Amino acid sequence: MSAVNATTARAARPVEQPRTRRAPLTAISGGAAQRGRRLDIVRAPLHAKSRVPFFVLCATLMIVSLVAVLVLNTTLARGSYEMAQLQSDVAQTAQDVQGLQEDLRAAETGLPDKARSLGMVPAENPTMVSIRTGKVVKGANQ
């Protein structure tokens, strides 16, 4: 160390204060001195409790959650299969309805020709029976 650093290091140290003497300790009445001993034996604290219940709780929670996930997954899969089956049924029904509508349209277009072939003629002033009153109504307006 250089001379400058040594003097700086000595100056940086705190100056020690002279120590003051403490008063001697005296026994207080009713203290440990009257009980006959100064130190009592104290039992050491017990070690940590067993961790087995905690692990059992964790394992139980894990098993319950896995079973819940399995049940949920199975239920969703069953719902998915049912939904696919219902969609198939809806598509088949839509095809059936479309086929029946085509048959109806074909029958409606061929109806006037079929009526003429049977000798029927269109009515010029049709008469109708009113369902409410049971009377014969002439003309198109009631």
Disulfide bonds with the S-S distance in Angstrom:
none
